[in-house]
Amino acid sequence: MIAVYVVVFGTLTWRQHTNYGTFGFDMGLHDQGIWLTSRFTEPFVTVRGMNYYGHHVNLVSVLYVPLYWLGAGPRVLYLTQTMSLALGAMPLWLIARRRSSRAWLALAPAAAWLLHPSVEWITWWHWHPEAMAITPLLFAWWFAVERRWRWFAAMVVFALACKEDVALAVAMLGIVLALWRPVRSVRAGAITAAGAVVWFGVCTRLIIPAILGDTPFYERNLFPEFGDSMESVAFGIVTQPGKVASMAFEAGRLEYYAQMVTPFGISPLLGLPLLVVAGPQTLVNVLSALPGTYDIRFQYSSMVLVGVALAATEGLGRIATWRAGRATRLLTIGLAVTTAASAIASNVVWSPSPLGRGYDTGVWASRIPRHDVFDKAVALVPDDASVTATYYMIPHLTHRRAAYEWPNPWKLVNWGLSGEAAPDPSSVDYVVLDTTLDQEPDLLAEITAPSGNYDVILAEDFVVVACRRDICP
């Protein structure tokens, strides 16, 4: 099943980038950040206008440096993420197999994982460091079940290195480990929880402020209903329970909960204590002003998936460990069948897989004749040139020090924190645009006019490449 997932989604994601289905946000900014790191230069990502490791503490990105020396890029990011997410089925299978004498039962949570719409959407939605933390955390729980503490610690450390807010889920994992009887280890759980809290504080109060000269950008932007700093947001949540409840039970949020849990049937409810692992990230997601945080298609659901999957697997395992008898056997079979049926139905209704109703809706980019012109346009930009480009062309041009998403740097959009000086537009060597999007046509006309600084060197099928006049070949 894992191999089928890797082949299917590895092929789809490879084509997704080839067919211009990836964007500056987020594939372009991660690709440029890792490329800059691999060149041992300041990782200031011009796609985002921010230092890569001040944007988030994505230490896992450093592991890609040797691959980038060999020419890796977005396709490799996609492929490794696809493989990592697919491997999440393995620890779930191992946990279920450990809890039950029925080998076939262990296939139910593993299959439900691979069919889960959110797993497949996260595979689709570019590369993200928190997605790389999912499978290590699932393996961490497996190693805790087996009392293999060194491997448990290695998986936890790897997960924490992916992104700073993974620490919230790790802290809850430690609490469950310390208190839940089937796996209880007070010492290991306390160390895990305390270490995660300390790491979160180090990242948000030391590393990011040291790099940015300011607190994490998301503290000020994501929770306007509650405050503009971590402390004020926490205080607002505690002192305004009515507002929290009204947001948490809003229709769109309720649909989000259902879409996250339903693919595992009722099994997550049987492993209820482990759902608390998903608690902090779920709270963050549903109280955010950004709708994408409570949308199963995006990376924000990564840690929620960990809690739901572990709860479902342990829930099935609890039933399987009941005293042997006809009733237990029938109940176990019923739960396994229900889980499988829920997984298949959810996949058909909500997923981007070839089985899903959304597969042919355009979420997977198809090859069209104009892409040949896109390829030609991208090839005209020298490797050492600075460039600004349409949002789905820029991920093909981010292996350079200066790569902007049009209309940056002339008009700053989704760039920097607030109040930063605009980069000098005269430093941009090439402009690569798909003019059918009608993005700032007056600006393009101005810079390519006789009085402007750019000459058009390609104008074909509504694709324009302009070169700064003083460097044009």
C-alpha positions as CSV (number, residue, x, y, z in Angstrom):
1,M,0.0,0.0,0.0
2,I,2.9,2.3,0.8
3,A,4.5,1.6,-2.5
4,V,1.3,2.3,-4.4
5,Y,0.9,5.6,-2.6
6,V,4.5,6.6,-3.5
7,V,4.1,5.7,-7.1
8,V,0.7,7.4,-7.6
9,F,1.4,10.6,-5.7
10,G,5.1,10.7,-6.6
11,T,4.0,10.8,-10.2
12,L,1.3,13.3,-9.6
13,T,3.5,15.7,-7.7
14,W,6.4,15.4,-10.1
15,R,4.0,16.4,-12.9
16,Q,2.5,19.1,-10.7
17,H,5.7,21.0,-10.6
18,T,6.6,20.3,-14.2
19,N,3.2,21.6,-15.3
20,Y,3.5,24.8,-13.4
21,G,1.2,23.8,-10.6
22,T,3.5,25.0,-7.8
23,F,3.7,28.6,-6.6
24,G,6.0,31.1,-5.0
25,F,4.0,30.6,-1.8
26,D,5.1,28.1,-0.6
27,M,7.2,25.9,-2.9
28,G,9.3,28.8,-4.2
29,L,10.2,30.3,-0.8
30,H,11.3,26.9,0.6
31,D,13.2,26.0,-2.5
32,Q,15.1,29.3,-2.5
33,G,15.7,29.1,1.3
34,I,17.3,25.6,1.0
35,W,19.2,26.6,-2.1
36,L,20.7,29.6,-0.4
37,T,21.6,27.5,2.6
38,S,23.4,25.0,0.3
39,R,25.5,27.9,-1.0
40,F,26.5,29.0,2.5
41,T,25.1,32.4,1.9
42,E,22.6,34.4,3.9
43,P,19.3,32.7,3.5
44,F,17.3,35.8,2.9
45,V,14.4,34.6,0.8
46,T,13.4,37.3,-1.7
47,V,10.2,35.4,-2.6
48,R,9.0,36.2,1.0
49,G,11.2,39.1,1.9
50,M,12.4,37.4,5.1
51,N,15.3,35.3,6.4
52,Y,14.3,31.7,5.9
53,Y,15.1,30.6,9.5
54,G,13.4,33.7,10.9
55,H,10.2,32.9,8.9
56,H,10.2,29.5,10.8
57,V,12.9,27.5,12.5
58,N,13.0,24.9,9.7
59,L,16.3,23.1,10.7
60,V,15.2,19.9,8.9
61,S,15.9,21.9,5.7
62,V,19.6,21.6,6.3
63,L,19.3,17.8,5.6
64,Y,18.5,18.7,2.0
65,V,21.8,20.6,1.4
66,P,23.8,17.6,0.0
67,L,20.9,16.9,-2.4
68,Y,20.9,20.5,-3.5
69,W,24.6,20.2,-4.2
70,L,23.6,17.5,-6.7
71,G,21.0,19.7,-8.3
72,A,17.9,18.9,-6.3
73,G,14.9,21.2,-6.3
74,P,11.1,21.3,-5.9
75,R,10.6,17.8,-7.5
76,V,12.9,16.2,-4.9
77,L,11.2,18.1,-2.1
78,Y,7.9,16.8,-3.3
79,L,9.2,13.2,-3.7
80,T,10.7,13.0,-0.2
81,Q,7.6,14.5,1.4
82,T,5.5,12.0,-0.5
83,M,7.6,9.1,0.7
84,S,7.7,10.4,4.3
85,L,3.9,10.7,4.5
86,A,3.4,7.3,2.9
87,L,5.7,5.8,5.5
88,G,3.3,7.1,8.2
89,A,1.3,3.9,7.6
90,M,4.2,1.8,8.9
91,P,4.2,2.9,12.6
92,L,0.4,2.7,12.7
93,W,0.5,-0.8,11.4
94,L,3.2,-1.7,13.9
95,I,1.2,-0.2,16.8
96,A,-2.0,-2.0,15.8
97,R,-0.1,-5.2,15.3
98,R,1.4,-4.9,18.7
99,R,-1.9,-4.4,20.3
100,S,-3.7,-7.2,18.6
101,S,-3.2,-10.9,17.9
102,R,-5.1,-10.4,14.7
103,A,-2.7,-9.4,12.0
104,W,-5.3,-8.4,9.5
105,L,-6.7,-5.8,11.9
106,A,-3.4,-3.8,11.7
107,L,-4.1,-3.1,8.1
108,A,-7.2,-1.0,8.9
109,P,-5.5,2.1,10.4
110,A,-2.6,1.8,7.9
111,A,-5.0,1.8,5.0
112,A,-7.1,4.6,6.5
113,W,-4.0,6.7,6.8
114,L,-3.1,6.3,3.2
115,L,-6.7,7.1,2.2
116,H,-7.1,10.0,4.5
117,P,-8.0,13.1,2.4
118,S,-5.8,15.4,4.5
119,V,-2.7,13.3,4.1
120,E,-3.2,13.3,0.4
121,W,-3.9,17.1,0.3
122,I,-0.8,17.8,2.3
123,T,1.1,15.7,-0.2
124,W,-0.4,17.9,-3.0
125,W,0.2,21.3,-1.3
126,H,3.9,21.8,-2.0
127,W,6.6,20.9,0.5
128,H,6.4,22.0,4.1
129,P,8.7,21.2,7.1
130,E,5.8,20.4,9.5
131,A,4.7,17.6,7.1
132,M,8.1,16.0,7.5
133,A,7.5,15.9,11.3
134,I,4.3,13.7,11.0
135,T,5.9,10.3,10.4
136,P,8.7,10.7,13.0
137,L,6.1,11.5,15.6
138,L,4.1,8.4,14.7
139,F,7.2,6.4,15.0
140,A,8.0,8.1,18.3
141,W,4.8,6.7,19.7
142,W,5.6,3.2,18.4
143,F,9.1,3.3,20.1
144,A,7.4,4.5,23.3
145,V,5.1,1.5,23.1
146,E,8.1,-0.7,22.6
147,R,10.1,1.1,25.4
148,R,12.9,1.9,23.0
149,W,13.7,5.2,24.5
150,R,16.8,6.2,22.5
151,W,14.9,5.8,19.2
152,F,11.9,7.6,20.8
153,A,14.2,10.5,21.6
154,A,15.7,10.5,18.1
155,M,12.3,10.7,16.5
156,V,11.2,13.5,18.9
157,V,14.3,15.6,18.2
158,F,13.9,15.1,14.5
159,A,10.3,16.3,14.7
160,L,11.2,19.3,16.8
161,A,13.8,20.3,14.2
162,C,11.1,20.5,11.5
163,K,9.3,23.6,12.8
164,E,8.9,25.4,16.1
165,D,5.2,24.8,16.6
166,V,5.6,21.1,16.3
167,A,6.7,21.4,19.9
168,L,3.1,22.0,21.0
169,A,2.1,18.5,19.8
170,V,5.3,17.0,21.3
171,A,4.5,18.5,24.7
172,M,1.1,17.0,24.6
173,L,2.6,13.7,23.5
174,G,4.8,13.8,26.6
175,I,1.9,14.5,28.9
176,V,0.0,11.5,27.5
177,L,3.1,9.4,27.8
178,A,3.4,10.4,31.5
179,L,-0.2,9.8,32.4
180,W,-1.9,7.2,30.1
181,R,-1.7,3.8,31.7
182,P,-1.1,1.6,28.7
183,V,2.2,3.3,27.9
184,R,2.9,5.2,31.1
185,S,6.4,6.4,31.7
186,V,6.4,9.4,33.9
187,R,10.1,10.2,33.5
188,A,10.1,10.0,29.7
189,G,6.9,11.9,29.4
190,A,8.0,14.7,31.7
191,I,11.3,15.1,30.0
192,T,9.6,15.1,26.6
193,A,7.0,17.7,27.6
194,A,9.5,19.9,29.4
195,G,12.0,19.7,26.5
196,A,9.3,20.6,24.0
197,V,8.2,23.7,26.0
198,V,11.7,24.9,26.4
199,W,12.4,24.4,22.7
200,F,9.3,26.3,21.7
201,G,10.4,29.2,24.0
202,V,13.9,29.2,22.6
203,C,12.6,29.3,19.0
204,T,9.9,32.0,19.5
205,R,11.7,34.1,22.1
206,L,15.4,33.8,21.1
207,I,16.1,32.3,17.7
208,I,13.4,34.1,15.6
209,P,13.7,37.5,17.3
210,A,17.5,37.3,17.0
211,I,17.2,36.7,13.2
212,L,14.3,39.0,12.5
213,G,14.8,41.6,15.2
214,D,11.1,41.0,16.1
215,T,8.7,38.4,17.4
216,P,7.4,35.7,15.0
217,F,5.3,37.3,12.3
218,Y,2.3,35.0,12.9
219,E,1.8,36.2,16.4
220,R,0.8,39.6,15.1
221,N,-1.2,38.5,12.1
222,L,-3.2,35.3,12.8
223,F,-5.2,36.1,15.9
224,P,-6.6,39.7,15.7
225,E,-9.7,38.6,17.8
226,F,-7.5,38.0,20.8
227,G,-4.2,40.0,20.6
228,D,-1.0,40.7,18.7
229,S,1.5,38.8,20.8
230,M,1.7,35.3,22.2
231,E,1.0,36.5,25.7
232,S,-1.9,38.7,24.8
233,V,-3.4,36.0,22.6
234,A,-3.2,33.4,25.4
235,F,-4.7,35.9,27.9
236,G,-7.5,36.7,25.4
237,I,-8.3,33.0,24.9
238,V,-8.5,32.4,28.7
239,T,-10.6,35.5,29.4
240,Q,-13.0,35.2,26.5
241,P,-14.4,31.7,26.6
242,G,-17.6,32.8,24.9
243,K,-15.7,34.1,21.8
244,V,-13.6,30.9,21.8
245,A,-16.7,28.8,21.8
246,S,-18.5,30.8,19.1
247,M,-15.5,30.5,16.8
248,A,-14.8,26.8,17.6
249,F,-18.4,25.8,16.9
250,E,-18.8,27.8,13.7
251,A,-20.1,25.7,10.8
252,G,-16.9,25.7,8.9
253,R,-14.9,24.6,11.9
254,L,-17.3,21.8,12.6
255,E,-16.9,20.6,9.1
256,Y,-13.2,20.6,9.6
257,Y,-13.4,18.4,12.7
258,A,-15.6,16.0,10.8
259,Q,-13.3,15.8,7.8
260,M,-10.3,15.1,10.0
261,V,-11.9,12.4,12.2
262,T,-14.4,10.7,9.9
263,P,-11.8,8.9,7.7
264,F,-11.0,6.7,10.7
265,G,-14.6,6.0,11.6
266,I,-15.4,6.1,15.3
267,S,-12.0,4.6,16.2
268,P,-10.4,8.0,17.3
269,L,-13.1,8.3,20.0
270,L,-12.0,4.9,21.4
271,G,-8.5,6.2,21.9
272,L,-9.7,9.6,23.2
273,P,-6.6,10.4,25.5
274,L,-4.4,10.6,22.4
275,L,-6.6,13.1,20.7
276,V,-5.2,15.7,23.1
277,V,-2.0,15.5,21.0
278,A,-4.0,17.3,18.3
279,G,-5.5,19.7,20.8
280,P,-3.1,22.7,20.7
281,Q,-2.8,22.8,16.9
282,T,-6.5,22.3,16.5
283,L,-7.1,25.3,18.9
284,V,-4.6,27.4,17.0
285,N,-6.2,26.4,13.7
286,V,-9.8,27.2,14.5
287,L,-9.1,30.5,16.3
288,S,-7.0,31.8,13.5
289,A,-8.2,34.5,11.2
290,L,-6.7,32.7,8.2
291,P,-9.3,30.3,6.7
292,G,-6.6,28.0,5.4
293,T,-5.7,26.9,8.9
294,Y,-8.9,25.0,9.3
295,D,-8.9,23.5,5.8
296,I,-7.8,19.9,5.4
297,R,-6.0,20.8,2.2
298,F,-3.1,22.6,3.9
299,Q,-0.1,21.9,6.1
300,Y,-1.7,23.4,9.2
301,S,-3.4,20.1,9.8
302,S,-0.2,18.1,10.1
303,M,-0.1,17.8,13.9
304,V,-3.8,17.3,14.0
305,L,-3.4,14.3,11.8
306,V,-0.8,12.9,14.3
307,G,-3.3,13.0,17.2
308,V,-6.2,11.6,15.2
309,A,-4.2,8.8,13.7
310,L,-2.7,7.7,17.0
311,A,-6.1,7.9,18.7
312,A,-7.7,5.8,16.0
313,T,-4.9,3.1,16.1
314,E,-4.9,2.8,19.9
315,G,-8.7,2.8,19.9
316,L,-8.8,-0.2,17.6
317,G,-6.1,-1.8,19.6
318,R,-8.0,-1.4,22.9
319,I,-11.0,-3.3,21.5
320,A,-8.8,-6.0,20.2
321,T,-7.2,-6.6,23.6
322,W,-10.5,-7.2,25.3
323,R,-11.0,-10.8,26.6
324,A,-11.4,-13.2,23.7
325,G,-14.9,-14.1,22.8
326,R,-17.4,-14.1,20.1
327,A,-18.7,-10.6,21.0
328,T,-15.2,-9.1,21.0
329,R,-14.4,-10.8,17.7
330,L,-17.5,-9.4,16.1
331,L,-17.0,-6.0,17.5
332,T,-13.4,-5.9,16.3
333,I,-14.4,-7.0,12.8
334,G,-17.2,-4.4,12.8
335,L,-14.8,-1.6,13.8
336,A,-12.3,-2.6,11.2
337,V,-14.9,-2.8,8.5
338,T,-16.4,0.6,9.6
339,T,-12.9,2.1,9.5
340,A,-12.2,0.8,6.0
341,A,-15.6,1.9,4.7
342,S,-15.2,5.4,6.3
343,A,-11.8,5.7,4.8
344,I,-12.9,4.8,1.3
345,A,-16.0,7.0,1.4
346,S,-14.1,10.0,2.8
347,N,-11.5,9.6,0.1
348,V,-14.1,9.6,-2.6
349,V,-15.8,12.6,-1.3
350,W,-13.0,14.8,0.0
351,S,-9.6,13.8,-1.5
352,P,-7.6,14.7,-4.6
353,S,-6.7,11.1,-5.3
354,P,-7.6,9.3,-8.5
355,L,-10.5,7.8,-6.5
356,G,-11.8,11.2,-5.4
357,R,-14.5,13.3,-7.0
358,G,-12.1,16.2,-7.0
359,Y,-9.4,14.5,-9.0
360,D,-10.5,16.0,-12.4
361,T,-11.4,19.5,-11.1
362,G,-8.0,21.0,-12.0
363,V,-6.2,20.5,-8.7
364,W,-3.5,18.5,-10.5
365,A,-2.0,20.6,-13.2
366,S,-2.1,19.1,-16.7
367,R,0.2,19.7,-19.6
368,I,-1.0,22.3,-22.1
369,P,0.6,23.7,-25.3
370,R,1.4,27.0,-23.6
371,H,3.8,25.3,-21.2
372,D,6.3,24.9,-24.0
373,V,6.4,28.7,-24.2
374,F,6.7,28.8,-20.3
375,D,9.7,26.5,-20.6
376,K,11.3,28.7,-23.3
377,A,10.7,31.8,-21.1
378,V,12.3,30.2,-18.0
379,A,15.3,29.0,-20.1
380,L,16.0,32.6,-21.2
381,V,16.9,33.7,-17.7
382,P,20.7,33.1,-17.0
383,D,21.5,31.2,-13.8
384,D,23.2,34.2,-12.2
385,A,20.5,36.8,-13.1
386,S,17.9,38.3,-10.7
387,V,14.3,37.9,-11.8
388,T,10.7,38.6,-11.0
389,A,8.1,36.3,-12.4
390,T,4.5,35.2,-12.3
391,Y,3.6,33.3,-9.1
392,Y,3.6,29.8,-10.8
393,M,6.7,30.5,-12.8
394,I,8.9,31.7,-9.9
395,P,9.4,28.2,-8.4
396,H,11.2,27.3,-11.6
397,L,13.6,30.2,-11.1
398,T,14.4,30.3,-7.3
399,H,18.0,28.9,-7.5
400,R,19.4,32.4,-7.3
401,R,20.0,35.1,-4.8
402,A,17.2,37.4,-6.0
403,A,13.9,35.9,-7.2
404,Y,10.8,37.9,-6.7
405,E,7.1,37.2,-7.2
406,W,5.6,39.8,-9.5
407,P,4.9,42.7,-8.9
408,N,7.6,42.7,-6.3
409,P,9.9,44.6,-5.9
410,W,8.1,47.5,-7.7
411,K,5.0,47.0,-5.6
412,L,5.4,45.0,-2.4
413,V,2.8,42.3,-2.0
414,N,3.2,39.5,0.7
415,W,6.7,40.7,1.3
416,G,8.6,41.1,4.6
417,L,7.0,42.0,7.9
418,S,5.9,45.6,7.9
419,G,7.5,48.8,7.0
420,E,10.6,47.4,5.4
421,A,12.2,49.4,2.6
422,A,11.5,48.1,-0.9
423,P,14.3,46.4,-2.7
424,D,15.7,48.4,-5.6
425,P,13.7,47.5,-8.7
426,S,16.6,48.6,-10.9
427,S,18.5,45.5,-9.6
428,V,16.1,43.1,-11.3
429,D,17.6,41.7,-14.5
430,Y,14.7,39.8,-16.0
431,V,10.9,39.9,-15.9
432,V,9.0,36.7,-16.8
433,L,5.2,37.0,-17.0
434,D,2.1,35.3,-18.1
435,T,0.0,38.3,-19.1
436,T,-3.3,36.4,-19.3
437,L,-3.4,37.0,-15.5
438,D,-3.7,40.7,-16.1
439,Q,-1.4,41.5,-13.1
440,E,-0.3,45.1,-13.1
441,P,-0.4,45.5,-16.9
442,D,0.2,49.3,-16.5
443,L,3.4,48.6,-14.6
444,L,4.6,46.2,-17.3
445,A,3.8,48.7,-20.0
446,E,5.7,51.4,-18.1
447,I,8.9,49.5,-17.6
448,T,9.0,48.2,-21.2
449,A,8.1,51.5,-22.8
450,P,10.8,53.4,-24.7
451,S,11.3,55.5,-21.6
452,G,11.5,52.4,-19.4
453,N,14.5,50.3,-18.5
454,Y,13.5,47.0,-20.1
455,D,13.3,45.5,-23.6
456,V,11.0,42.7,-24.5
457,I,13.0,39.7,-25.8
458,L,10.1,37.2,-25.9
459,A,6.4,37.9,-26.6
460,E,4.6,34.7,-27.5
461,D,1.2,33.3,-26.6
462,F,0.7,36.0,-24.0
463,V,4.0,35.2,-22.3
464,V,6.5,38.1,-22.0
465,V,10.1,38.0,-21.1
466,A,11.8,41.4,-20.6
467,C,15.5,42.0,-20.0
468,R,17.0,45.1,-18.4
469,R,18.3,47.2,-21.2
470,D,21.9,47.6,-20.0
471,I,22.4,43.8,-19.9
472,C,20.3,42.5,-22.7
473,P,22.2,40.1,-25.0
